Amino acid sequence: MGKLFNMFWSFFKIGAFTFGGGYAMVPLIEEEIVEKQKWVSKEEFVDIIVLSQSFPGALAVNCSTMVGYKIYGIAGAIVTLLGAILPSFIIMLIVAMYLMKFRNNVYVNAAFKGINSAVPIMVLVAIVSLSKSLSKGTMTFIIMALSLVVLLFFDINPIWVIIVSALFGVLYYGRGEEK
């Protein structure tokens, strides 16, 4: 029971203190489950993030469920899922109850502007952290650069970039060119 509570509390803290959605949560999730708790390795964490992105739903919710399942099966998945979503649920209830009173409060608006300013940096930290575990071959950097250019300068859905990158990966890396 203690391990389940520890899992719940870890994801409750992550859910409670992260603003900005899934990618902003990645550094906190990584710190908690890889560095502090050592529930998964860095490589497993990257795999979990990739799988979490490929399923519908919020990244942090999918990630928490996968980590919980890996550690403690179905009970772990349920506990970590609840830990990840309860803070948002509670915060939304409180906000909904009191929003009209504070909607025009200059301090509340200023606090949210400050939070919004920090979120892109948290996403950047997640990108840097996840890129450390990528293979360091030339082709990896070419795929990254082409993906960036296509996403920034062309009106192409990111799903197509993922599909094309996956197909290229199968064709290139599947031949054993680069291990």
C-alpha positions in Angstrom: 0.0 0.0 0.0 2.9 2.3 0.7 4.3 2.0 -2.8 0.9 2.8 -4.3 0.5 5.9 -2.2 4.1 6.9 -3.1 3.2 6.5 -6.8 -0.1 8.5 -6.3 1.7 11.3 -4.4 4.5 11.6 -7.0 2.0 12.1 -9.8 -0.3 14.3 -7.7 2.7 16.7 -7.1 3.5 16.7 -10.8 -0.2 17.4 -11.7 -0.5 20.1 -9.0 2.6 22.1 -9.8 2.8 22.0 -13.6 1.2 24.5 -15.9 1.3 24.5 -19.6 0.3 21.0 -20.5 2.1 17.8 -21.4 5.5 19.0 -22.7 5.9 21.5 -19.9 5.4 18.5 -17.5 8.1 16.3 -19.1 11.0 17.7 -17.1 9.1 17.3 -13.8 8.0 13.8 -14.7 11.5 12.8 -15.7 13.0 14.3 -12.5 10.5 12.4 -10.4 10.4 8.9 -12.1 13.9 8.7 -13.5 16.1 10.6 -11.1 14.3 10.5 -7.7 12.3 7.4 -7.7 14.4 5.5 -10.3 11.2 3.6 -11.4 12.4 3.7 -15.1 15.7 4.3 -16.9 16.3 7.3 -19.1 15.9 5.1 -22.2 12.6 3.7 -20.9 11.4 7.2 -20.1 12.0 8.3 -23.7 10.1 5.2 -25.0 7.2 6.1 -22.6 7.1 9.7 -23.8 7.1 8.5 -27.5 4.3 6.0 -26.8 2.4 8.6 -24.7 2.4 11.0 -27.7 1.1 8.4 -30.1 -2.1 7.7 -28.0 -5.0 10.0 -27.9 -5.3 12.1 -24.7 -3.0 14.2 -22.6 0.7 13.4 -22.6 1.0 13.5 -18.8 -2.0 11.3 -18.3 -0.8 8.7 -20.8 2.7 8.8 -19.3 1.5 8.4 -15.8 -0.7 5.5 -16.7 2.1 3.7 -18.5 4.6 4.3 -15.7 2.0 3.1 -13.1 1.3 0.0 -15.2 5.0 -0.8 -15.6 5.6 -0.5 -11.8 2.5 -2.1 -10.3 0.2 -3.3 -13.0 -3.5 -2.3 -13.3 -3.6 -0.9 -9.7 -0.5 1.2 -10.4 -2.0 2.5 -13.6 -5.2 3.6 -11.9 -3.4 5.1 -8.9 -0.9 7.2 -11.1 -3.7 8.2 -13.4 -5.7 9.5 -10.5 -2.7 11.2 -9.1 -2.1 13.0 -12.4 -5.6 14.2 -13.0 -7.0 15.0 -9.5 -5.0 18.2 -9.1 -6.4 19.7 -12.3 -9.9 18.5 -11.5 -9.7 20.2 -8.0 -8.2 23.4 -9.4 -10.8 23.6 -12.1 -13.6 23.2 -9.5 -12.1 26.0 -7.4 -11.6 28.2 -10.4 -15.1 27.6 -11.6 -16.5 28.4 -8.1 -14.6 31.7 -7.7 -13.8 32.8 -11.2 -16.3 35.6 -11.4 -15.0 37.2 -8.2 -11.3 37.3 -9.4 -11.7 37.5 -13.2 -10.7 41.1 -13.4 -8.2 41.1 -10.5 -4.9 42.7 -11.7 -2.8 40.4 -9.5 -4.4 37.2 -10.7 -4.0 38.3 -14.3 -0.3 39.2 -13.6 0.3 35.8 -12.0 -1.0 34.0 -15.1 1.1 36.2 -17.4 4.1 35.2 -15.4 3.2 31.5 -15.6 2.6 31.8 -19.3 6.1 33.3 -19.7 7.7 30.3 -18.0 5.9 27.5 -20.0 7.9 27.8 -23.3 11.2 27.5 -21.3 9.9 24.3 -19.6 9.1 22.9 -23.1 12.6 23.8 -24.2 14.1 22.0 -21.2 12.0 19.0 -22.2 13.3 19.1 -25.7 16.9 19.4 -24.6 16.5 16.6 -22.1 14.9 14.2 -24.5 17.4 15.0 -27.3 20.2 13.8 -25.1 19.1 10.2 -25.4 18.8 10.3 -29.2 21.3 8.4 -31.3 24.0 10.9 -32.3 24.3 9.8 -36.0 24.2 12.3 -38.8 21.0 10.9 -40.1 19.2 11.7 -36.8 20.2 15.3 -37.1 19.1 15.5 -40.8 15.7 14.1 -39.8 15.4 16.6 -37.0 16.4 19.5 -39.2 14.1 18.6 -42.0 11.2 18.0 -39.6 11.8 21.5 -38.0 11.9 23.2 -41.4 8.8 21.5 -42.7 6.9 22.3 -39.5 8.0 25.9 -39.3 7.7 26.9 -43.0 5.1 24.7 -44.5 1.5 24.2 -43.6 1.9 20.4 -43.0 0.2 18.5 -40.3 2.7 17.2 -37.7 1.2 13.7 -38.0 2.5 13.5 -41.5 6.0 14.5 -40.3 5.8 11.7 -37.7 4.6 9.1 -40.3 7.3 10.1 -42.8 10.0 10.1 -40.1 8.8 6.7 -38.9 8.8 5.2 -42.5 12.3 6.7 -43.1 13.5 5.3 -39.8 12.3 1.8 -40.8 13.9 2.0 -44.2 17.2 3.6 -43.1 17.8 2.1 -39.6 16.1 -1.2 -40.4 18.8 -2.0 -42.9 21.4 -1.9 -40.2 23.2 1.2 -41.5 23.4 2.8 -38.1 22.9 1.0 -34.8 
